[in-house]
């Protein structure tokens, strides 16, 4: 018998909406997002017997989804055009410490924020979404993306900087 | 610590990821430093804005159901799209086998019911479920003449929701019979007619469908014929069609 407290369905279906949302942000396309989620669930169901009880099921599901995406055609295209930061592993937060020009974001700017997120390089987009939308801890993000926590922090910091700059530009254009 | 040092950690602070002691120290500093408080406010707003804008895409209900069906550990009991998709056909076949296996261990009477359920399921799963395709009872009824050793009447369906799809020959315990298929609101209902005395199991006048069946079924004997009405639609629909047949048999 399985050691799991719940069936795969019971564990996986509550994550459905958020996994789909994340998939859509990665692929930027409804059909591809559906394919990605479908493949993720199929892979996860097949691999469920090897899922370790006590480890983070949510991070496990996101990791499958993200790895599936990275090996897809869209994923390969997205990553091949985005060189990773030179200072990837340096937690060089001082660089980003300039005062975040007080951009007061109102409700009406949601559209602007959306396009700014969409414009982020894939590795920055995913880390920002996992942190601010999925509300994962740095540890959980590190598990999901299979990167050190220091890298999570530097990517997150860079993501927010790019986002701010992009928003400033958009809001200035009005 | 000066403000620049605090501000360098602002995001980590707002993500709640500083060690507990530093979190408390930061709380205290933000309360007393307008500049850091203003920055913190701007960052919180940004975080909120990302959170709101980030929850943008919702899956369709159709897609959710598709995935749920794929990963569901429970067997499906819906037979509605039997003719439409091969996936549904596969489900039907397994459900039909399960049903019949279970019922086969029951009494001889239930043996007949399970055979009827099998015939119903197998026919719907077939690529050519009917041998005579017609919505006209005056076409279907003569088609059976010479093929089966008895005659029967088909009901008039005007002013009812039922539609005749067609018919085919069938066998139950080596006894030839008629199998008619009706549609109602996309559900398929089978009507089987066999000569009563040829069936091994002596089905009483009031034989009722066993409760374990995944379908609704009604059966009765009339004019030396045994009728079975079976489908996945409501008991009321089954009963209505049965009534139409009962009325037609007496005319």
Interface residues (C-beta under 8 A of the other chain):
Chain A: X7 X8 X9 X12 X13 X16 X17 X20 X21 X24 X25 X30 X33 X34 X37 X38 X41 X42 X45 X93 X94 X96 X97 X99 X100 X102 X103 X104 X105 X107 X109 X110 X111 X113 X114 X117 X128 X129 X131 X132 X133 X135 X137 X138 X153 X156 X157 X160 X163 X164
Chain B: X4 X7 X8 X9 X11 X12 X15 X17 X38 X39 X42 X43 X45 X46 X47 X48 X49 X50 X51 X52 X53 X54 X55 X56 X57 X58 X59 X63 X64 X66 X67 X68 X70 X71 X72 X73
